[in-house]
Amino acid sequence: MYCLIIPNYNHTHELEELLLSLSAYELPIIMIDDGSKASAKQLFQSVADKVPLFTLIHHSENQGKGAAVQTGLKHAQELGFEYAIQVDADGQHNLADITSLIALSKRHPGALISGKPVYDESIPKHRYFARFITHFWVYIETLSFQLKDSMCGFRVYPVGQSIALMDKVKLGKRMDFDTEIMVRLYWQGLDVKFLPTKVIYPEFGISHFRAFEDNARISWMHTRLFFGMLFRAPKLIFRHFC
């Protein structure tokens, strides 16, 4: 019923430890190599031989985190999974909370379940404050405060509903994906539940955020979502009174 999806672009530090920790949950693991360099690919393959229930999918070139997650969701559907748990490859997430995410998912079948980050002092201040800009726009795009965090990549996707959305709408393929798919699933009436979870920024973590390109892409995403909200405003307002 559940599987794990890991988008990975050149994240190698402590990857084996991450995968072995995840294997303790005895869930199939789908990792998408998003066009990583040759040395990373070699490590991925060597780790694959040590981890049970592990599937490694390769993108021939880098397409973006969002594209990697979409590839993972499609593969999960092909294998018959109902839910896919997204985990980042950089060690930010508290894997001990996977049990709680699954429990919350089972209490709310069909819902999108997401982590709500609880940060420590390791988070760069500019990233911490930049998140509030996205939160502000998401509140406007949904006419609601229900989406408490749309940027956390630690979440449980209902596979069927996510694929149906992907078939209807061309979603962002990079850093805009996490927010866009959550907003659009909410627009479709999907329930979204949050679980507070500790998130750290590892000392040797690698950021693939490209300041100019990704900020421009995210700004364009919010522009599209804003005008999409205007079209859906009566339905969104009515939803709050039902």
C-alpha positions, 0 to 999 in steps of 0.5 A: 500500500505504501512505498518511499520515493527519494529524488536524488541529484548528486546527494551522496553524503551518508546516503547509505546510512539514510537508505539502511535506516529507511529499509527498517520500515520494510517498505519498497524504496524508489530512488530517482537519480535525476541526472547525477554525475558519474561518481554519484551514479556509481555510488548509487549502484553500489548502495542499491546492492545492499538495500532490500526492496530498492529500485533505482530509476535514472534520468539521463539528464537533470530535470529537477526535483519535481520531475524526479518526484513525478517519475517516482509517483508514476512508477509507484502507480505502475507497481500498484501502490496507493500512497507514496512517501516522499523523503529528501536525499539530503538527510534533512528529515526526521525519519522516525516520523515516518511511522506517524505520517503513515498513522495520520494517513491511515486516519485520513484516507485519501488525504495529502499528509505533509510535514510541518517543519520545526527548525533548529539553529541550522537553518539559514536565516534567509531561507527561514524568512523566505518561506514566509513569502510563499506562505503568504501567497499560498494563503491568498491562492487558497483563500485559507490558512489550512495549508500551514507549509507547502514547501516541506518535501516530507509528505505522503501522496495519495498516488491516484489523485496525484497522477490524475492531477499530473495528467490534467495539468503540467506541474512545475518540474523543479523547486516550484513542484512541492507548492504547486501540487499541494495548492492544486490538490487542495483546489480539487477538494483534497484534504491536507493534514500536517504533522510537526516534524524536526527539519535540519540543514546538515553540515555537508548538505548540498543545495541545488536552489538556483537563486535567479532561475528558481526564484523567477520560476516560483514567482511565475508559479504564484502568478499562475496560481493567483489567477487560478484562484480568482477563477475558483474563488466562489468555490473556495469561499463556499468550501469554508462554510460547508 
